[in-house]
Amino acid sequence: MPHPLLSVEDVSKSYDGFKAITNLNFYLYEGELRTVIGPNGAGKSTFFDLITGRAKPDKGKLDFGTDPAASHDLTELNEYEINRLGIGRKFQTPSVYTEHTVWDNLVLSLKGPRGVFASLFHRLTSTDRDRLDDILKTVRLDAKRDWKAGLLAHGEKQWLEIGMLLAQDPKVLLVDEPAAGMSDDETDRTGDLLLSLAGKHSLIVIEHDMAFVKQIAANGVVTVLHQGTVLCEGKFDEVQSDEKVREVYLGRGKHGTR
């Protein structure tokens, strides 16, 4: 059995007495696409905050790395150090440089010189250019490489931001509700994009849209969070039919299929 790339063990986090995460155990393997669902207040965003160093746990450990002898304890690192290890996060609302072109947004995301001026005037190698061209094709924005990002549709901005994460060459992508606000066609294309990244990268995707979850988790594992801990974990059909899950999440009606 391979060693997990990310191990979260017995982690808890409280805010002013509110238990956001309680004794959480979670394991992500290299190349895996894991979907995390749960009702509002289940601890999903706090979970991402803990992985990225935006918040520190009250107790527990978060290990990153497939070699136990050379893994990194994320609780001892700050946000930029965790990002440099190869953990990238995409928030629900896309954050792109609206006045710059799609191409320049990718250039600005490359590892290297910091700051807009330094990044844009840094000489790109042929390898850099080839990789960015591949990313544009992956996120289906190659025909709009010279468009200003602010002119893109909502779904296209989401894909551009995923491309910006890919430009950082991450090992793990944390993606928060990528289907929010999308049309059905955009949602389907986003699902195809995330599935195409699995294997090359490891992904954790937080999502509410159950039709989208079914699309991206057909052959993977779904983790259900409730009150800051794992309520259930398994294949999509197993999770969907679990009575505890239906009671606390799926049975509420507003999270049904599109």
Residue pairs with C-beta under 8 A, 6 or more apart in sequence:
2 29
2 30
2 66
3 66
3 67
3 68
4 27
4 28
4 29
4 63
4 66
5 28
5 29
5 30
5 32
5 64
5 65
5 66
5 171
5 172
5 202
6 26
6 27
6 28
6 51
6 62
6 63
6 64
6 172
6 202
7 26
7 27
7 61
7 62
7 63
7 64
7 71
8 24
8 25
8 26
8 27
8 47
8 50
8 51
8 60
8 61
8 62
9 25
9 60
9 61
9 62
9 63
10 23
10 24
10 25
10 59
10 60
10 61
11 21
11 23
11 24
11 25
11 50
11 57
11 59
11 60
11 61
11 62
12 19
12 21
12 22
12 23
12 24
12 57
12 58
12 59
12 60
12 228
13 19
13 20
13 21
13 46
13 50
13 55
13 56
13 57
13 58
13 228
14 20
14 58
19 227
19 228
20 43
20 46
20 228
21 43
21 46
21 47
21 50
21 57
21 228
21 229
22 43
22 227
22 228
22 229
23 60
23 229
24 43
24 47
24 60
24 228
24 229
24 230
25 230
26 47
26 223
26 230
28 34
28 172
28 202
28 204
29 202
30 66
30 171
30 202
31 198
31 199
31 200
31 201
31 202
32 198
32 202
32 203
32 220
32 221
33 194
33 195
33 197
33 198
33 202
33 203
33 205
33 216
33 217
33 220
34 202
34 203
34 204
34 205
34 220
34 221
34 222
34 223
35 204
35 205
35 206
35 207
35 213
35 216
35 217
35 220
35 221
35 222
35 223
36 44
36 47
36 204
36 205
36 206
36 207
36 222
36 223
36 224
36 225
37 206
37 207
37 208
37 210
37 213
37 222
37 223
37 224
37 225
37 239
37 249
38 44
38 224
38 225
38 226
38 231
38 249
39 226
39 248
39 249
39 252
41 227
42 225
42 226
42 227
42 228
43 225
43 227
43 228
43 229
44 176
44 206
44 225
45 176
45 206
46 55
46 228
47 225
48 54
48 89
48 174
48 176
48 204
48 206
49 55
50 56
50 57
50 62
50 74
51 62
51 74
51 82
51 87
51 89
51 174
51 204
52 79
52 82
52 83
52 87
52 89
52 174
53 74
53 77
53 78
53 79
53 81
53 82
54 79
56 75
57 75
60 75
61 73
61 75
62 73
62 74
62 75
63 71
63 72
63 73
63 74
64 71
64 72
64 74
64 82
64 85
64 87
64 172
65 71
65 72
72 85
74 82
77 85
83 168
85 171
86 168
86 169
86 170
86 171
86 172
87 170
87 171
87 172
87 174
88 165
88 168
88 170
88 172
88 173
88 174
89 165
89 173
89 174
89 176
90 158
90 161
90 162
90 165
90 173
90 174
90 175
90 176
90 178
91 176
92 176
92 177
92 178
92 180
94 154
94 157
94 158
94 160
94 161
95 161
96 105
96 149
96 150
96 152
96 157
96 160
96 161
96 164
97 104
97 105
97 108
97 116
97 149
98 148
98 149
98 150
99 148
99 149
99 150
100 108
100 116
100 148
100 149
101 145
101 146
101 147
101 148
101 149
102 136
102 141
102 144
102 145
102 146
102 147
102 149
102 152
102 160
103 132
103 136
103 145
103 146
104 120
105 149
105 160
105 163
105 164
106 132
106 135
106 136
106 160
106 163
106 164
106 167
107 119
107 120
107 122
107 124
107 132
107 167
108 116
108 119
108 120
108 164
109 163
109 164
109 165
109 167
109 168
110 119
110 122
110 124
110 128
110 132
110 167
110 168
111 168
111 169
112 119
112 122
113 119
113 122
124 132
131 167
132 167
133 142
135 163
135 166
135 167
136 142
136 145
136 163
138 163
138 166
138 193
138 196
138 197
139 159
139 160
139 162
139 163
139 166
139 193
140 159
140 189
140 193
141 152
141 156
141 159
141 160
141 163
144 152
144 156
149 157
149 160
152 160
153 186
154 181
154 182
154 186
155 182
155 183
155 186
155 187
155 189
155 190
158 178
158 182
158 186
158 190
159 189
159 190
159 193
162 173
162 175
162 178
162 193
165 173
166 173
166 197
166 201
170 201
171 201
171 202
172 201
172 202
172 203
172 204
173 197
173 201
173 202
173 203
173 204
174 203
174 204
175 194
175 203
175 204
175 205
175 206
176 206
177 206
177 207
177 208
178 190
178 194
178 205
178 207
179 186
179 187
179 190
179 191
179 207
179 209
179 212
180 208
180 209
182 190
184 258
187 209
187 211
187 212
187 258
188 215
190 212
191 212
191 215
191 216
194 203
194 205
194 216
195 215
195 216
197 203
198 220
205 216
207 213
207 216
208 255
209 255
209 258
210 240
210 250
210 255
210 256
210 257
211 257
211 258
212 258
213 222
213 236
214 236
214 257
217 235
217 236
218 236
220 235
221 233
221 234
221 235
222 233
222 234
222 235
222 236
222 239
223 230
223 232
223 233
224 230
224 231
224 232
224 233
224 239
224 242
224 245
224 249
225 231
226 248
226 249
231 244
231 245
231 248
232 238
232 239
232 242
232 244
232 245
233 239
234 242
239 245
240 246
240 250
249 255
250 256
